[in-house]
Amino acid sequence: MTSNNDDNNAILYLLAGVGLGALIGAAAGLLFAPKAGSEMREDLADKFKELKGKTEEWISEQRAKRMAAPAEELGV
């Protein structure tokens, strides 16, 4: 059982690393794009709102899965 938890943690850390790398890459791409400052700030704000929404959705999905897992173990 501990091995399964370790595997889940490793996958979670891998996904977090990939997500962070994508975020840094997207920010770098936006910052090096030839746009005016006001356009850049607007684009960054839009991307941040989009990322925040996706993150909140993912967190709620993970919480729902964790709430369902104990119910399945109990046979409910």
N, C-alpha and C positions, 0 to 999 in steps of 0.2 A: 504494500500500500504506500509506503514511503517513496518507492521508486516512481510510482505514478504521480505523486505530488511533485517530485523533483522534475519529472518530464514536463508537467504542466507549467511549472515555474520557468523552466528553460525556454519553453515555447513563448511564454508571456514576455520574458526579457528579450527574446529575439524579435518579436513583433514590436515591442516598444522601441528597440534600437532601430529597426527598419523605419518605423513611423517618425522617429526623431531625425533620422538621416534624410528622409523625404522632406520633412519640414525645413530643415537647414538648406537642402538643395533648392527647394522652391523659393525660399527667402533670398538666397544668393542669386538665383536667376532673375528674380524681380529687381533686386538692387542693382544688378549690372545691366539691366535693360535700359535702352535710351528713351526715358520718359521724363516728363516734367515732375517736379517734386510733389505737387498737389495730386497728380494722377497716380503717382507711386503710393502715396499715403492712402489714397482711396482704394487702390488695388490691395494693398496690405491689409487694410481694415476688412475688406470683403472676404479675403482669404482666411483671415483670423476668425471671422464670424462663422464661415463655412466649417472650418476645422473644429471650432468649439461645438457646433451643432452635432457634427459627426462623433466627436469624442463623448458628448453627453449621451447620444443614442447608444454608442457602444457600451458605455458604463451601465446604462439601464438594462441592456440586453444581458450583460454579464451578471448583474444582480438578480435578474429574473431566472437565469440558469442556475445560479447558486441556491435560490429559494426553492426551485423545482427539484434539485438533486436530493435533498433530505427527504422530501415527500415520496420520491421514487424508492428510496432505500427503505422507507417504512411500509411500502406497498400501498400507498394512498393513491 
